[in-house]
């Protein structure tokens, strides 16, 4: 040992350039071949953990809330995401089959007015939710943020349930998106087996995620740009079609709202659309999850959060309004449970076909393929990070906490990728049934996540006041504030009630058998028993407390900022802005 140290000292003394000494768990730069560096990148990094050692509840019965807060705060995840990545994730990161394909079933179930109302109400709720999340994420950019906030501000058992709820949501989204891909690819009437398309999409998505968080960010940046351009282009085309700019349709105006009508199946039809709307908006909260891997969340996250408003307005409300004005809900091609053999295209494509424009339907289907890749990419990212955080806290199998030298939660990525093999159901005659079950599980899961975020923000604000802090000390303040969080929380509860009603007594339930009713109920309410199954046993076993305002930890994990100086500088800078810039920065 002493000889090794002497040899190292002689070597260092002969080198005139200063070199830092590599401590335990670190490595010195070495010139290696590409193949060797590639192999070594998959080895475990001894310094990299999503959370520190000392698993939460490691003694089997005691939950240490302070240790949990510390664990999620000390994340070594690579902070390489930039402002442009976060902005594109916020604007177009989750625009996928929920909008392009799932909206077809919603239109056929509730009609154009129900489609617009449901998506609009979910949009308002989500606007409040994302602002609440942004306020907490800027202050506490911690790993596994959603479950961490529930653990810190609500109840550790609820945080455990929300962590697994969120992980399971994204685990099923990957095969769901690829199943949807097979449905849309069928539009071209190709002779190739659906299994071949499933394999192509799955391999491509997995490869992207093996490039780490930087690969995820760059891929989402490109995908989101394509989707944003496509939706804006469709909005312009839709206005032209509605105003009679195409010879095959003539002037449409609001004729579809009169014949066949604005609503279908009345109030119950409206309530039936909420799960589809929730699924379509799922993924918006990824902005908060990505905060732990962002170089400067104080600057990047508020801008990304504010742009969610424009995404909801332009990419959902405007486009779905145009869809409802062009496509009648009686169209036989719409994706519905009673016409699975006709589920070959989205309402966006159908509207272009109605206008008699050749070529563009294929372009729109190509955009849907890109949307599938984008949301599938996000699903592996979201599930792998959440699983790794849960594993480091002792709330998931320990091998999922393996992080390699590139900062990738390797085994968690592998598990998420393997579950993508469920997409091969697309090659079977159970394609539509699989789509419906996975849509139900992932859709309602988002309602629990969003409701927990709103309630956690309400409790955080109370603790912030009780412990003597002022709102001026917040790095970013939610625009709708606590009132917005109450609106978001109450509306999430109302959606759960509405979905229970429509699941228990769906449209036309009098003519259905008891087995069909039971199956239909769990298709729309499957996430609720799953959450309860995670929450109650953990609550009883660990006897976790409901967090009180004076006991909440508001220090661990806070980003070290000289807020007084930063806010003073920002106020001085804003005072010099012209009015147009002040208005722009307020909105964007």
HUGI-V998238 format. One record per pair of residues at least 12 apart in sequence whose ideal C-beta (glycine too) atoms are under 10 Angstrom apart, sorted by the first residue. I is the first residue (numbers start at 1). J is the second residue. Records with the same first field share a line. If there is no record, write none. Layout:
# HUGI-V998238
I->J / J
This chain:
# HUGI-V998238
8->21
23->47
24->46 / 47
25->45 / 46 / 47 / 48
26->45 / 46 / 47
27->40 / 45 / 46 / 47 / 405
37->405
38->406
40->404 / 405 / 406
41->210 / 212 / 404 / 405 / 406 / 407 / 408 / 410
42->210 / 402 / 404 / 405 / 406 / 408 / 410
43->402 / 404 / 405 / 406 / 410
44->401 / 402 / 403 / 404 / 405 / 410
45->76 / 402 / 403 / 404 / 405 / 406 / 407 / 408
46->403 / 405
47->76 / 403 / 405
48->75 / 76 / 77 / 78 / 401 / 402 / 403 / 404 / 405 / 406 / 407 / 408 / 409
49->71 / 74 / 75 / 76 / 77 / 143 / 388 / 389 / 391 / 392 / 401 / 402 / 403
50->71 / 72 / 74 / 75 / 76 / 77 / 142 / 143 / 144 / 292 / 385 / 386 / 387 / 388 / 389 / 390 / 391 / 392 / 393 / 400 / 401 / 403 / 409 / 412
51->67 / 68 / 70 / 71 / 72 / 73 / 74 / 75 / 76 / 142 / 143 / 144 / 148 / 388 / 389 / 390 / 391 / 392 / 393 / 394 / 401
52->67 / 70 / 71 / 72 / 73 / 74 / 75 / 76 / 392 / 393
53->71 / 392
54->67 / 68 / 70 / 71 / 392 / 393 / 394
55->67 / 68 / 71 / 391 / 392 / 393 / 394 / 395 / 398 / 401
56->68 / 69 / 70 / 71 / 72 / 151 / 156 / 159 / 160 / 390 / 392 / 393 / 394 / 395 / 542
57->156 / 160 / 393 / 394 / 395 / 538 / 541 / 542 / 544
58->393 / 394
59->394
60->394 / 541 / 542
61->541 / 542 / 543
62->542 / 543 / 544
63->151 / 155 / 156 / 157 / 159 / 160 / 393 / 394 / 538 / 539 / 541 / 542 / 543 / 544 / 545
64->156
65->151 / 152 / 155 / 156 / 159 / 544 / 545 / 547 / 551 / 552 / 553
66->152 / 551 / 553 / 556
67->393 / 556
68->147 / 148 / 151 / 152 / 156 / 159 / 160 / 393 / 395 / 553 / 556
69->140 / 142 / 148 / 151 / 152 / 552 / 553 / 554 / 555 / 556 / 557
70->142 / 553 / 556 / 557
71->142 / 143 / 144 / 148 / 151 / 389 / 392 / 393 / 394 / 556 / 557
72->140 / 142 / 143 / 144 / 145 / 147 / 148 / 149 / 151 / 152 / 159 / 292 / 389 / 392 / 393 / 556 / 557
73->140 / 141 / 142 / 143 / 148 / 152 / 292 / 553 / 555 / 556 / 557 / 558 / 559
74->142 / 143 / 392 / 556 / 557
75->141 / 142 / 143 / 144 / 145 / 148 / 292 / 293 / 385 / 388 / 389 / 392 / 557
76->143 / 292 / 403 / 407
77->141 / 143 / 212 / 213 / 290 / 292 / 293 / 294 / 385 / 388 / 389 / 403 / 407 / 408 / 409
78->212 / 213 / 214 / 292 / 293 / 295 / 406 / 407 / 408
79->141 / 213 / 291 / 292 / 293 / 294 / 295 / 296 / 297 / 407
80->212 / 213 / 214 / 216 / 217 / 218 / 293 / 294 / 295 / 407
81->213 / 214 / 216 / 217 / 218 / 220 / 221 / 290 / 291 / 292 / 293 / 294 / 295 / 296 / 297 / 300
82->214 / 217 / 218 / 221 / 294 / 295 / 296 / 300
83->294 / 295 / 296 / 297 / 299 / 300 / 301 / 303 / 304
84->217 / 218 / 221 / 224 / 225 / 300 / 304
85->213 / 214 / 216 / 217 / 218 / 219 / 220 / 221 / 224 / 290 / 293 / 294 / 295 / 300 / 304
86->217 / 220 / 221 / 286 / 287 / 290 / 291 / 293 / 294 / 295 / 296 / 297 / 299 / 300 / 301 / 302 / 303 / 304 / 305 / 307
87->221 / 224 / 287 / 300 / 301 / 303 / 304 / 305 / 306 / 307 / 588
88->217 / 218 / 220 / 221 / 222 / 223 / 224 / 225 / 227 / 228 / 304 / 307 / 374
89->216 / 217 / 220 / 221 / 223 / 224 / 283 / 284 / 286 / 287 / 289 / 290 / 304 / 307 / 374 / 378 / 381
90->130 / 134 / 224 / 284 / 286 / 287 / 290 / 300 / 301 / 303 / 304 / 305 / 306 / 307 / 308 / 309 / 310 / 311
91->224 / 225 / 227 / 228 / 284 / 287 / 304 / 307 / 308 / 310 / 311 / 314 / 315
92->220 / 221 / 223 / 224 / 225 / 226 / 227 / 228 / 229 / 230 / 231 / 307 / 311 / 315 / 371 / 374
93->220 / 221 / 223 / 224 / 227 / 283 / 284 / 286 / 287 / 290 / 304 / 311 / 374 / 375 / 377 / 378 / 381
94->173 / 220 / 224 / 227 / 279 / 280 / 281 / 282 / 283 / 284 / 285 / 286 / 287 / 311 / 371 / 374 / 375 / 378 / 379 / 382 / 446
95->223 / 224 / 227 / 228 / 230 / 231 / 280 / 281 / 283 / 284 / 311 / 315 / 316 / 319 / 367 / 370 / 371 / 374 / 375
96->173 / 176 / 177 / 180 / 223 / 227 / 279 / 280 / 282 / 283 / 368 / 370 / 371 / 372 / 373 / 374 / 375 / 376 / 378 / 379
97->173 / 176 / 177 / 178 / 179 / 180 / 181 / 183 / 184 / 279 / 280 / 335 / 346 / 368 / 371 / 372 / 375 / 376 / 435 / 439
98->173 / 176 / 177 / 180 / 276 / 277 / 278 / 279 / 280 / 281 / 282 / 283 / 316 / 371 / 375 / 439 / 442 / 443 / 446
99->119 / 227 / 231 / 276 / 277 / 279 / 280 / 281 / 315 / 316 / 319 / 320 / 323 / 346 / 347 / 348 / 368 / 371
100->180 / 184 / 227 / 230 / 231 / 234 / 280 / 319 / 345 / 346 / 347 / 348 / 349 / 364 / 365 / 367 / 368 / 371 / 372
101->177 / 180 / 181 / 183 / 184 / 276 / 280 / 335 / 343 / 345 / 346 / 347 / 348 / 349 / 368 / 371 / 372 / 435 / 439
102->176 / 180 / 273 / 275 / 276 / 277 / 279 / 280 / 335 / 346 / 347 / 435 / 439 / 443
103->115 / 119 / 273 / 276 / 277 / 280 / 316 / 319 / 320 / 323 / 324 / 327 / 334 / 335 / 346 / 347 / 348
104->276 / 323 / 327 / 329 / 331 / 333 / 334 / 335 / 336 / 343 / 345 / 346 / 347 / 348 / 349 / 350
105->272 / 273 / 275 / 276 / 334 / 335 / 336 / 337 / 339 / 343 / 347 / 435 / 436 / 439
106->118 / 119 / 269 / 272 / 273 / 274 / 275 / 276 / 277 / 279 / 280 / 320 / 329 / 334 / 335 / 336 / 347
107->264 / 273 / 276 / 320 / 323 / 324 / 327 / 328 / 329 / 330 / 331 / 334 / 335 / 336 / 347 / 350
108->264 / 265 / 269 / 327 / 328 / 329 / 330 / 331 / 332 / 333 / 334 / 335 / 336 / 337 / 338 / 339 / 347
109->264 / 265 / 268 / 269 / 270 / 271 / 272 / 273 / 276 / 329 / 334 / 336 / 337 / 502 / 506 / 507
110->262 / 263 / 264 / 265 / 266 / 267 / 268 / 269 / 270 / 271 / 272 / 273 / 274 / 276 / 277 / 329 / 507
111->256 / 257 / 260 / 261 / 262 / 263 / 264 / 265 / 266 / 269 / 270 / 273 / 324 / 328 / 329 / 330
112->254 / 256 / 257 / 260 / 261 / 262 / 263 / 264 / 320 / 321 / 322 / 323 / 324 / 325 / 326 / 327 / 328 / 329
113->257 / 261 / 262 / 263 / 264 / 269 / 270 / 324 / 329
114->262 / 263 / 264 / 265 / 266 / 267 / 268 / 269 / 270 / 271 / 272 / 273 / 274 / 277 / 324 / 329
115->262 / 263 / 264 / 269 / 270 / 273 / 276 / 277 / 320 / 321 / 323 / 324 / 329 / 347
116->257 / 262 / 273 / 316 / 317 / 320 / 321 / 323 / 324
117->262 / 263 / 270 / 273 / 274 / 277
118->269 / 270 / 271 / 272 / 273 / 274 / 275 / 276 / 277 / 278 / 280 / 320 / 495 / 498
119->273 / 274 / 276 / 277 / 278 / 280 / 281 / 312 / 316 / 317 / 319 / 320 / 321
120->277 / 312 / 313 / 316 / 317 / 320 / 321
121->270 / 273 / 274 / 277 / 491 / 494 / 495
122->273 / 274 / 276 / 277 / 278 / 279 / 280 / 281 / 312 / 316 / 446 / 447 / 450 / 491 / 492 / 495
123->277 / 280 / 281 / 284 / 308 / 309 / 311 / 312 / 313 / 316 / 317
124->309 / 312 / 480 / 484 / 487 / 488 / 491
125->277 / 278 / 281 / 447 / 450 / 451 / 454 / 484 / 487 / 488 / 489 / 490 / 491 / 492 / 494 / 495
126->277 / 278 / 281 / 282 / 284 / 285 / 308 / 309 / 311 / 312 / 316 / 446 / 450 / 488 / 491 / 492
127->284 / 305 / 306 / 308 / 309 / 311 / 312 / 313 / 479 / 480 / 484 / 487 / 488
128->450 / 453 / 454 / 457 / 478 / 479 / 480 / 481 / 482 / 483 / 484 / 485 / 486 / 487 / 488 / 489 / 491
129->281 / 284 / 285 / 288 / 308 / 446 / 449 / 450 / 451 / 452 / 453 / 454 / 457 / 478 / 480 / 484 / 485 / 487 / 488 / 489 / 491 / 492
130->281 / 284 / 285 / 287 / 288 / 304 / 305 / 306 / 307 / 308 / 309 / 311 / 312 / 450 / 453 / 478 / 484 / 488
131->302 / 305 / 306 / 308 / 309 / 454 / 457 / 476 / 477 / 478 / 479 / 480 / 481 / 484 / 485 / 488
132->149 / 288 / 305 / 450 / 453 / 454 / 455 / 456 / 457 / 458 / 460 / 461 / 478 / 480 / 481 / 482 / 484 / 485 / 488 / 489
133->145 / 146 / 149 / 284 / 285 / 287 / 288 / 289 / 291 / 301 / 305 / 308 / 449 / 450 / 453 / 454 / 456 / 457 / 478 / 485 / 488
134->287 / 288 / 291 / 297 / 301 / 302 / 303 / 304 / 305 / 306 / 308 / 457 / 476 / 477 / 478 / 479
135->288 / 301 / 302 / 305 / 457 / 460 / 461 / 464 / 471 / 474 / 475 / 476 / 477 / 478 / 479 / 481 / 485
136->148 / 149 / 152 / 153 / 288 / 291 / 453 / 456 / 457 / 460 / 461 / 474 / 476 / 478
137->149 / 285 / 287 / 288 / 289 / 290 / 291 / 292 / 294 / 297 / 301 / 302 / 305 / 453 / 476 / 559
138->288 / 291 / 294 / 297 / 298 / 299 / 300 / 301 / 302 / 305 / 474 / 475 / 476 / 477 / 558 / 559 / 561
139->291 / 297 / 298 / 460 / 464 / 473 / 474 / 475 / 476 / 554 / 557 / 558 / 559 / 561 / 563
140->152 / 153 / 288 / 291 / 292 / 297 / 460 / 553 / 554 / 555 / 556 / 557 / 558 / 559
141->288 / 289 / 290 / 291 / 292 / 293 / 294 / 296 / 297 / 298 / 301 / 557 / 558 / 559
142->288 / 291 / 292 / 389 / 556 / 557 / 558 / 559
143->289 / 291 / 292 / 293 / 385 / 386 / 388 / 389 / 392 / 393 / 557
144->159 / 162 / 163 / 166 / 167 / 289 / 292 / 385 / 386 / 387 / 388 / 389 / 390 / 392 / 393 / 395
145->166 / 285 / 287 / 288 / 289 / 290 / 291 / 292 / 385 / 386 / 389 / 453 / 456 / 557
146->159 / 162 / 163 / 165 / 166 / 285 / 288 / 289 / 382 / 386 / 389 / 448 / 449 / 450 / 452 / 453 / 456
147->159 / 160 / 161 / 162 / 163 / 164 / 165 / 166 / 167 / 386 / 389 / 390 / 393 / 395 / 449 / 452
148->162 / 163 / 292 / 389 / 393 / 456 / 557
149->162 / 288 / 452 / 453 / 455 / 456 / 457 / 459 / 460
150->162 / 163 / 165 / 448 / 449 / 452 / 453 / 455 / 456 / 459 / 547
151->163 / 393 / 395 / 456 / 544 / 547
152->456 / 459 / 460 / 463 / 547 / 552 / 553 / 554 / 556 / 557
153->452 / 455 / 456 / 457 / 458 / 459 / 460 / 461 / 462 / 463 / 547 / 549 / 552 / 553 / 554
154->452 / 455 / 456 / 458 / 459 / 460 / 546 / 547 / 552
155->452 / 459 / 535 / 538 / 539 / 544 / 545 / 546 / 547
156->393 / 395 / 538 / 539 / 542 / 544 / 545 / 546 / 547
157->534 / 535 / 536 / 537 / 538 / 539 / 540 / 541 / 542 / 543 / 544 / 545 / 546
158->448 / 452 / 455 / 456 / 531 / 534 / 535 / 538 / 539 / 544 / 546 / 547
159->390 / 393 / 395 / 452 / 456 / 535 / 538 / 544 / 547
160->390 / 393 / 395 / 396 / 534 / 535 / 537 / 538 / 539 / 542 / 544
161->448 / 452 / 530 / 531 / 532 / 533 / 534 / 535 / 536 / 537 / 538 / 539
162->386 / 445 / 448 / 449 / 451 / 452 / 453 / 456 / 531 / 534 / 535
163->386 / 387 / 389 / 390 / 393 / 395 / 396 / 534
164->386 / 387 / 390 / 395 / 396 / 530 / 531 / 533 / 534 / 535 / 538
165->386 / 441 / 444 / 445 / 446 / 448 / 449 / 452 / 527 / 530 / 531 / 534 / 535
166->285 / 289 / 382 / 383 / 385 / 386 / 387 / 390 / 445 / 446 / 448 / 449 / 452
167->382 / 383 / 384 / 385 / 386 / 387 / 388 / 389 / 390 / 396 / 400 / 412 / 415 / 416 / 445
168->383 / 386 / 387 / 419 / 441 / 442 / 445 / 527 / 530 / 531 / 534
169->279 / 282 / 283 / 379 / 382 / 383 / 386 / 438 / 441 / 442 / 443 / 444 / 445 / 446 / 448 / 449 / 527 / 530
170->282 / 283 / 286 / 289 / 375 / 376 / 378 / 379 / 380 / 381 / 382 / 383 / 384 / 385 / 386 / 387 / 416 / 419 / 442 / 445
171->379 / 380 / 382 / 383 / 384 / 386 / 387 / 415 / 416 / 418 / 419 / 420 / 422 / 438 / 441 / 442
172->379 / 383 / 419 / 420 / 422 / 434 / 437 / 438 / 439 / 440 / 441 / 442 / 445
173->279 / 282 / 283 / 375 / 376 / 378 / 379 / 380 / 382 / 383 / 416 / 419 / 420 / 438 / 439 / 441 / 442 / 443 / 445
174->201 / 202 / 205 / 206 / 372 / 375 / 376 / 377 / 378 / 379 / 380 / 382 / 383 / 416 / 417 / 419 / 420 / 421 / 422 / 423 / 438
175->198 / 202 / 376 / 379 / 419 / 420 / 421 / 422 / 423 / 424 / 425 / 426 / 434 / 435 / 438
176->279 / 372 / 375 / 376 / 379 / 420 / 422 / 423 / 434 / 435 / 436 / 437 / 438 / 439 / 441 / 442 / 443
177->201 / 205 / 371 / 372 / 373 / 374 / 375 / 376 / 377 / 378 / 379 / 420 / 423 / 438 / 442
178->194 / 197 / 198 / 199 / 200 / 201 / 202 / 205 / 372 / 373 / 375 / 376 / 379 / 420 / 421 / 422 / 423 / 424 / 425 / 426
179->194 / 198 / 372 / 422 / 423 / 424 / 425 / 426 / 427 / 431 / 432 / 434 / 435 / 438 / 439
180->335 / 343 / 346 / 368 / 369 / 371 / 372 / 375 / 376 / 423 / 426 / 431 / 435 / 438 / 439
181->194 / 197 / 198 / 200 / 201 / 202 / 368 / 369 / 371 / 372 / 373 / 376 / 423 / 426
182->194 / 195 / 196 / 197 / 198 / 201 / 372 / 423 / 424 / 425 / 426 / 427 / 431 / 435
183->335 / 340 / 343 / 344 / 345 / 346 / 368 / 426 / 431 / 432 / 435
184->197 / 335 / 343 / 344 / 345 / 346 / 349 / 364 / 365 / 366 / 367 / 368 / 369 / 371 / 372
185->197 / 198 / 200 / 201 / 344 / 365 / 368 / 369 / 372 / 426
186->343 / 344 / 345 / 365 / 426 / 431
187->333 / 344 / 345 / 346 / 349 / 353 / 361 / 362 / 364 / 365 / 368
188->344 / 361 / 362 / 365
189->344
193->426 / 427
194->423 / 424 / 425 / 426 / 427 / 428 / 431
195->423 / 424 / 425 / 426 / 427 / 428
196->427
197->369 / 423 / 426 / 427
198->420 / 421 / 422 / 423 / 424 / 425 / 426 / 427
199->421 / 423 / 424 / 427
201->369 / 372 / 373 / 376 / 420 / 423 / 426
202->376 / 417 / 420 / 421 / 423 / 424
203->417 / 420
204->219 / 373 / 376 / 377
205->219 / 372 / 373 / 374 / 375 / 376 / 377 / 378 / 379 / 380 / 416 / 417 / 420
206->376 / 377 / 380 / 413 / 414 / 416 / 417 / 418 / 420
207->219 / 417
208->220 / 223 / 373 / 374 / 376 / 377 / 380 / 381
209->376 / 377 / 378 / 379 / 380 / 381 / 384 / 408 / 413 / 414 / 416 / 417
210->380 / 404 / 406 / 408 / 410 / 413 / 414 / 417
211->406 / 408
212->293 / 381 / 404 / 406 / 407 / 408 / 409 / 413
213->290 / 292 / 293 / 294 / 381 / 385 / 406 / 407 / 408
214->293 / 406 / 407
215->377 / 381 / 406 / 408
216->286 / 290 / 293 / 377 / 378 / 380 / 381 / 382 / 384 / 385
217->290 / 293 / 294 / 381
219->373 / 374 / 377 / 378 / 381
220->286 / 290 / 373 / 374 / 375 / 377 / 378 / 381
222->370 / 373 / 374
223->370 / 371 / 372 / 373 / 374 / 375 / 377 / 378
224->311 / 370 / 371 / 374
226->366 / 367 / 370 / 371 / 373 / 374
227->315 / 367 / 368 / 370 / 371 / 374 / 375
228->311 / 314 / 315
229->367
230->315 / 348 / 363 / 364 / 366 / 367 / 368 / 370 / 371
231->311 / 314 / 315 / 316 / 318 / 319 / 348 / 367 / 371
232->314 / 315 / 318 / 319
233->360 / 363 / 364 / 367
234->315 / 318 / 319 / 322 / 323 / 348 / 351 / 352 / 360 / 363 / 364 / 367
235->314 / 315 / 318 / 319 / 321 / 322
236->322
237->322 / 326 / 348 / 351 / 352 / 355 / 357 / 360 / 364
238->318 / 319 / 321 / 322 / 323 / 325 / 326 / 348 / 351 / 352 / 355
239->318 / 322 / 325
240->322 / 355 / 357
241->322 / 325 / 326 / 351 / 352 / 354 / 355 / 356 / 357
242->254 / 255 / 256 / 321 / 322 / 325 / 326 / 351 / 355
245->355
246->352 / 354 / 355 / 356 / 357
247->355 / 356
248->353 / 354 / 355 / 356 / 357
249->326 / 351 / 354 / 355 / 356
252->322 / 325 / 326 / 354 / 355
253->325
254->324 / 325
255->325 / 326 / 328
256->323 / 324 / 325 / 326 / 327 / 328 / 329 / 330 / 331
257->324 / 325 / 328
259->328 / 330
260->328 / 329 / 330 / 331
261->328 / 329 / 330
262->324 / 329
263->329
264->329 / 330 / 507
265->329 / 502 / 506 / 507 / 508
266->507
267->498 / 501 / 502
268->498 / 501 / 502 / 505 / 506 / 507 / 508 / 509
269->329 / 502 / 507
270->498 / 502
271->494 / 495 / 497 / 498 / 499 / 500 / 501 / 502 / 503 / 506 / 507 / 524
272->498 / 499 / 501 / 502 / 503 / 506 / 507 / 524
273->498 / 502
274->443 / 444 / 447 / 494 / 495 / 496 / 498 / 499 / 502 / 524
275->439 / 440 / 442 / 443 / 444 / 446 / 447 / 495 / 498 / 499 / 502 / 503 / 523 / 524 / 525 / 527
276->439 / 440 / 443 / 524
277->316 / 320 / 443 / 446 / 495
278->442 / 443 / 444 / 445 / 446 / 447 / 449 / 450 / 492 / 495 / 499 / 527
279->438 / 439 / 440 / 441 / 442 / 443 / 444 / 445 / 446 / 447
280->316 / 320 / 443 / 446
281->308 / 311 / 312 / 316 / 443 / 446 / 450
282->375 / 378 / 379 / 382 / 442 / 443 / 445 / 446 / 447 / 449 / 450
283->374 / 375 / 378 / 379 / 382 / 442 / 446
284->305 / 308 / 311 / 312 / 446 / 450
285->308 / 382 / 446 / 449 / 450 / 453
286->378 / 379 / 381 / 382 / 385
287->300 / 301 / 304 / 305 / 307 / 308
288->301 / 304 / 305 / 453
289->378 / 381 / 382 / 385 / 386 / 389
290->304 / 378 / 381 / 382 / 385
291->304 / 559
292->385 / 389 / 557
293->381 / 385 / 407
296->559
297->475 / 476 / 559
298->475 / 476 / 559 / 561 / 563 / 566
299->475 / 476 / 566 / 570
301->475 / 476
302->475 / 476 / 477 / 479 / 585 / 588
303->476 / 585 / 588
304->588
305->476 / 478 / 479
306->476 / 479 / 584 / 585 / 586 / 587 / 588
307->587 / 588
309->479 / 587 / 588
310->587 / 588
319->347 / 348 / 351
320->347 / 348
322->347 / 348 / 351
323->346 / 347 / 348 / 350 / 351
324->347 / 351
325->351
326->347 / 348 / 350 / 351 / 352 / 354 / 355
327->346 / 347 / 348 / 349 / 350 / 351 / 353 / 354
328->350 / 354
329->347
331->347 / 350 / 351 / 353 / 354
332->350
333->345 / 346 / 347 / 349 / 350 / 353 / 354
334->346 / 347 / 350
335->347 / 350 / 432 / 435
336->432
337->432 / 433 / 435 / 436 / 520 / 523
339->432
340->429 / 431 / 432 / 433 / 435 / 436
341->432
343->431 / 432 / 435
344->365
345->361 / 364 / 365 / 368
346->361 / 364 / 365 / 367 / 368 / 371
348->360 / 361 / 364 / 365 / 367 / 368
349->361 / 362 / 363 / 364 / 365 / 367 / 368
350->364
351->364
352->364 / 365
376->416 / 420 / 423
379->416 / 419 / 420 / 442
380->412 / 413 / 414 / 415 / 416 / 417 / 419 / 420
381->409 / 413 / 416
382->416
383->409 / 412 / 413 / 415 / 416 / 417 / 419
384->400 / 408 / 409 / 410 / 411 / 412 / 413 / 414 / 415 / 416 / 417
385->409 / 412 / 413
386->400 / 409 / 412 / 416
387->400 / 401 / 409 / 411 / 412 / 413 / 415 / 416
388->400 / 401 / 402 / 403 / 408 / 409 / 410 / 411 / 412 / 413
389->401 / 409 / 412
390->412
391->409 / 411 / 412
392->409
395->534 / 538
396->412 / 415
397->411 / 412 / 415
398->411
399->411 / 412 / 414 / 415
400->412 / 413 / 414 / 415
402->414
422->434 / 438
423->438
425->437 / 438
433->519 / 523
436->519 / 520 / 523 / 524
437->519 / 522 / 523 / 526
438->526
439->523 / 524 / 526
440->499 / 503 / 520 / 521 / 522 / 523 / 524 / 525 / 526 / 527
441->522 / 523 / 525 / 526 / 527 / 530
442->526 / 527
443->499 / 523 / 524 / 526 / 527
444->495 / 496 / 499 / 503 / 524 / 525 / 526 / 527 / 528 / 530 / 531
445->526 / 527 / 528 / 530 / 531
446->492 / 495 / 527
447->491 / 492 / 493 / 495 / 496 / 499 / 527 / 528 / 531
448->492 / 496 / 527 / 528 / 530 / 531
449->492 / 527 / 531
450->488 / 489 / 491 / 492 / 495
451->488 / 489 / 490 / 491 / 492 / 493 / 495 / 496
452->489 / 492 / 531
453->485 / 488 / 489 / 492
454->482 / 484 / 485 / 486 / 487 / 488 / 489 / 490 / 491 / 492 / 493
455->485 / 486 / 488 / 489 / 492 / 493
456->485 / 489 / 547
457->478 / 481 / 482 / 484 / 485 / 486 / 488 / 489
458->482 / 483 / 485 / 486 / 488 / 489
459->485 / 546 / 547 / 548 / 549 / 552
460->482 / 485 / 549 / 552 / 554
461->474 / 478 / 481 / 482 / 485 / 549
462->482 / 548 / 549 / 550 / 552
463->547 / 548 / 549 / 550 / 551 / 552 / 553 / 554
464->549 / 552 / 554
465->482 / 549
466->548 / 549 / 550 / 551 / 552 / 554
467->549 / 550 / 551 / 552 / 553 / 554 / 555
468->554
469->554
472->563 / 564 / 567
473->563 / 564 / 567
474->563 / 567
475->558 / 559 / 561 / 563 / 566 / 567
479->586 / 587
496->525 / 527 / 528
499->521 / 524 / 525 / 527 / 528
500->521 / 524 / 525 / 528
502->520 / 521 / 524 / 525
503->517 / 518 / 520 / 521 / 522 / 523 / 524 / 525 / 526 / 528
504->517 / 518 / 520 / 521 / 524 / 525
505->517 / 520 / 521
506->520 / 521 / 523 / 524
507->520
509->521
574->586
